[in-house]
Structures are given as C-alpha cells and as structure tokens.
Amino acid sequence: MNNSRAQITAVGSYVPEKILTNEDLERMVDTNDEWIIKRTGIKERRMASEQEFTSDICVKAVENLIEKNNKSVHDVDMIIVCTMTPDFKTPSVAALVQAKLGIPHTGAIDLNAACAGFTYGLHVANGLVTAGLNKKVLVIGAETMSKITDFTDRTTCVLFGDGGGAVLVEYNEQYPSFLSSHLGSQGELGKNLYCTDLSESINGESLTTTGNITQNGREVYKWAVNTVPKGMLSVLEKTQISLQEVDWFIPHSANLRIIESICERSQFPIEKTLKSLVEYGNTSAATIPLALDKGVTEGKIKRGDKILLYGFGGGLTHAGVLLEWTV
C-alpha cells in the first residue's frame, strides 16, 4: 500500500446536446448501424456545436460537479485539464477554465496523454496533494474529438464523440482514495495513432498529413489487449488486493471489442466493467470520467468499492489507477 493523502471528493460530467446516431452516419459514409455496433458497440455519440470548444465542455462538467455535490471550487489551487483537443496551442485550456470559473488563486496546466490522459491526471494530482504542494485540485478529462475527425473516413468517424468529466482531489489523510498506480509508454508505436500538426514524421517515418486523427486500428487493438491486462496486474501487485477483490473496472471506452478482449485476457467479468461508449462513443480522455460519473449517478459505485481505472491510447501511452471510493 502507498501513503496517499489525497481523496476524490466529487465527480461531475457534461456532454453536448447534439446527438449523432449510427443512422445519421449511414447518410454520410458507406456504413450501417449493424456494422458499427458489431465492430464497436457504439450506438450514438455527442457533437460539440461549431462555437463550443473543449474549455466550454470543461466548465460545464465542473458546474455539474458543483451542483450535484454542493461543492465550491473557489479555493482550488491547481487545475489539470487532460485533453488532446485544446482550444489553442496557448493559452492552455486550464487557464481558460480558471478565467471562466473565476477561480482567483490557482495553477493551471494542460496534460496530453490522449486517451490515457485522465488516469495520468489523477496520478499527478495524487502526487501533488500527497506531497503537500496543493490542497485542492480539479482534474478534468475533456475532448472535442469531432473537430479533428475526418467525417469522410468510415474507419474513424464512427468512433469519436465529444464530452467531459471532472473530479475534485482534496487533501485527506484519514480517507485517501488512491491505492496504487502504474504508468507506461511505447513511443516507437506512436505512428499507429496520431494527429498531425507541425511535424510530418514520427521517428523518421512519414505520416499522412490531414490534420485529423489517423489510426491503424488493428495495431492499436493488438497493443491494447496485450498491454492493458499486464498493466492491470502491475497496479494490483503494489497492493494486497487481488483482481477478484476489485468491484469495478473502468477502462478507456475505445471500442467494445477491445474491452471484451481485455476482460477475457485478464479474466475480469465484463458485468463489473463500466463504460461510456454506447451512448457517447470514444471521447478520448473523457471516456473514463464519463463512465465513473455514470456509475456513481446510477448508484452502482458505492462507498468502500475498489475501482480500477485504466487508460490507453495515443503516444502510445497507458496508465492505471486503483481507487477506493471513499465519498
């Protein structure tokens, strides 16, 4: 066990109003509802409006957190926004959130670990609070993936959606939430999932420069189902807790087939796995907080439950965090 002094005290989420269904996609590209569900498990996804950006989604997720938990964020002293779709290169999304929420005295940083972003953000927040450097940290996972998706590419446009989720991490020696974590990266595989910007090559290999997200789904699938089960065990090996004692598993909601394969390989029951992809699609750094908030709202997650979160994606990066729900 570790010596964490950080507790997750509240969670909230937000998704845009506009819904893009599989039937809508049938009218846009050569695909159909049956094909999408069979290969991804996704039924619909949410789309940000033309004038709605990641910072707007962050703010609404935090406002939802405040409303549902009767919390104040006025005294937050660090904001970490986990995203790969910032409004600007600079200022950071976190700085925009600080301004929009009127938080007077806080640090503000963005963290980009793509679909593993939220679990990385939790790891960083736990470290900051446990070390005594911060007392109250907002960790937000939010994306507007629709703004970097090519809606003429049938292999990617069926996957991605927009949304966000937020948690408060506060100093609490008596009821810490964080039990252990495990991080990893394989940058040599970055060419299998990328979004071009300034560079047109990774490790010397030329890329397709569309400015939109591009992935080799087969290679990402192989990497994920091989890497995540090992990572899950690495998280648990640092504790006295077995996989059988984990109450809920919340993996990144990339694709239902990937989640099923991870559960099969790790021998973890799919019935105890929480996901957000059916209604919201792959929202990158937002999938885990969306699923977490959904689990709390629906009364599935209860005080004392052990929850294993595992993010994985662009980088290629991955990160797992084991929590005890102490709210």
N, C-alpha and C positions, 0 to 999 in steps of 0.2 A: 504494500500500500504506500501511497505517497503522502506528502504533508501539505496538501492543498488547503488553502484558507479562502477559497472562492466558491460562492454559491450562485447558481442560476435562480433568480427570484421572480422572473416574469417572462412571458413569451407572447408575441403577437404576430399577425401577418396581414398581407394585403395582396389581392390580385386585381388587375384591371377589369373593367366591366365588359369589354368586347370579347365575345367567345368565337373561336374559330374551330368549327367541328370538322370531323372527317368528311362529312358530306360537302362542306364548303371547299375542302381541298380537292375533292373529286372534280370540281368545276375549274380548278386552277392548274392541275398537273395530272399526268397519267397515273392515277392511283384509285383506290376504293376503300371503303370502310372496313371490309373484311380483311383485306391485305394489311392495312395499318394495324388493326387490332391483333391479328395473328402474329405479326412480327415485332410489335412494340408494346401492345397493351394500352395504348393511348386512345381515348375517345374524343377528347377536345383539349384545347389549350387557350390561354388568355393572351390578348394582344394589346399592348400599350397604344394609346392614340398617338397621332403624329406629334402632338405637343406634350406628351407625357414621357418623362425620362427616368433613369434609374434613381436619381435623387428624389423625385416625386414619389416613387414607389416606396423608397426607404422611409420617408416622412410619414406616409400613410400607415405603414407597418408599425412604426413606433407609436403613432397616435392610437392604433388599435390595441397595442400593448398597454398603453396608459389607461385607456378606457376600460379594458377588461380586468385589469389588475389593480386599479386605483393607485397607480404609481406616479411619481414625479420624476422627470429627467433633468430638472433644473440644476441638480448637483452632480450630474455625470461629469467625470473628469477625463474620460477618453472615449472617443468614437472610433470604432473599427468597421469599415464597410468592406465587405468581401464581394468583389464583382470583377467581371471581365468586360463589362459594357458601361464604362463611365460616361458621364455626360460630356466631359472634356478630358484632355490629357492633364491639364491643370486649369482651375483648381480641382482638388480631389472631391469625390462625391461626399466624403465625410465632412469636409469643410462646408459644402453646400447644405448638408443636413444640419450642421451646427447653426448656420445662419437662419435656416427656415424654422428651426425649433426654438431659436433664441436661447441656446444654452450658453451662459456667459463665460465660464472658465473651463475649457476642455481642450485636450489634444485631439487631433483629427487625422487619421490616416486611412488610405485605401490599401487593401491586400488582394493581390491577384494570384490565386491558385486555381482559377477556373472552377470546375465542379467540386473540387476539394476545398474551396475557399472557406466555407463556413466552419468546417471542422478545424482548419488551420487557425481561423479567427478565434475560436473557442480556446484552442491551445495557447495562443498568445495572450488572450485575456486572463486565463487562469494564471499564467506566469507573472503577468504584471500585478495582478491583485495579490497573489500569494507572496510575492516579493515585497509587497508594501509600497509599490511605486504608484499604484492607483487604487481608489476605493470603490469606484462605481463605473463600470464600462458597458457601453452599448455595443453589442456585436450584431451586425446586420448583414444578411445574405440577400442580395437583390440583383435582378438582371432585367434588361430589355433585349432579350435574345432576338426578337423579331427584327430589330434594327441591323443585325449582322447576318440575317438568314436570307439565302437566295431562294425566293419562292418559285423559281423555275426548276430547282433541283429536287426531284422527287425523293431522293435518298435522305436529305437533311430537313427539308421544310415540313415534313410530317412530324418531326421530333420536338421542335423547340417552342417554348412559350415564355411568358413574362410573369413576374411576380416577386414577392419578397417576404422575408420573415426576420424578426428581431428578438433578441433576448437581452435581459439585464444581468450582468455578472457583478455581484457585490461581495465585499469582504465579510466573511463569517467563519470564524474558527470552529464554532460548535457544529454547524451543519454544512460542511463543504459538499459540493456536488461532484467534483472531479476526482475520479479514482485512478485513472491511468490514460496514457495516450501512446500512439505510435505514428511516426511520420516517414514518408519515403518519396523518392523521385527517380525517374529514369528519363533524363533529358534527351538521351540518344533516340528515344522513341517519339519525340515531340512532333516529328513530321506526320504522324498518324492522326493528329488532331490540332488544328491551328487556325488562326485568323490573321491574315497578313496586314501589315501596317507599313513600317519603314523599310524592313528588310525583305528580301525576296528569296532567302535561303536559310535553311536550318542545318547546322553542322556541314556546310558546304553543298547541301543538296538543294536544287532549285525547287521553288514552290509555284503553285498556281496562284496568281495574284489577283483575286477577285475582290478582296476587301471583305469578303464574307467568310463565315465559318466553314471549314472544309475538314472532312474526316474520312479515314479508312475504317469503316465500321467493323469489318471483320477482324482487323488487327487490334482495335480498341477492345472488342469483345474478348478476344483471346487473352489480352493482357489483364483485363479486369477480373475475369473468372479464375485466373491463375494467381494474381497478386492479392486480391482482397481477402480470400479465406486465410491466407498465410498472415496477412496483416491483422485480421481479427484475433488470431491466436497470439500474435505478438502483444497486442493490447492486454489480453487476459493473463498472459504469462507473468506480467508485472504485478499481479494481484493474487489473492487466494480464491478468486471467483472463477468458476467453470462456465463454459458456454451454456450448459444446461441451466445454470442459475440466472442467465440473462433473461429478463422479462420481455424486452422489446428490442428488435434490431431495426435501425433506420439507416439503410444505405442510400447513397445518391440515387435518385429516381431517374436513371438514364434511359432505361428500357426494361420492360418486364421480363424479357427473355434473359437479360444479363442477371437481374435479381434472382430469378428462378435458378439459374445455373450456380450462382454464388451460394445460395441456400442449400442446393443439392450437394455441392462440393464440401461445404462446411458442416453439413448435416444439421442445419438450423431450420426449424419449422417455418414454412412460408406464412403460416397462420399468425405467427408472432412477429411478422415483418410489416412495418408501417411505410407507406409510400404516398406520393402526391402526384404521380404521373398520369393516372387515369383521367383526372379532371383538368390537370394543368400542364401536362407534357413535361419535357425536360427543361427545367428552368435553371440549370447550371447550379450556381452557388445557393440558389433559393430552394432547391428541392427538399433538403433536409429540414430547415426551419419550418417550411410549409407543412411537412409531414408531422413534425414534432408538435406544432400548434394544433393541427387537426387531431392528433392523438390525445392531447390534453383537453381540447374542447369537447370531444366525443366521450370523455370520461374513461378512455382506455388506460392512459398513463395515470398512475396513482402514486401517492407519497410512498417512498421506500422502494419503488421499482428500480431495477438496474436496466439501463438503456445503453446500447452500443450503437454509436453513430459511426458511419464510415463513408467518407467522401473520396471520389476518384475521378480523374479526367485530365484535361489539358495540362501539358507540362513535359511528359506525363507525370502527374503528382498524385499522391494519395495520403490520407490521414484518418486515423481512427481515434475516437474519444469514448471512454467508458464513464458514464454518469450514474449517480444515484439521485433519483428525483426527490428533492427534499422540500419542495414548495408545499 
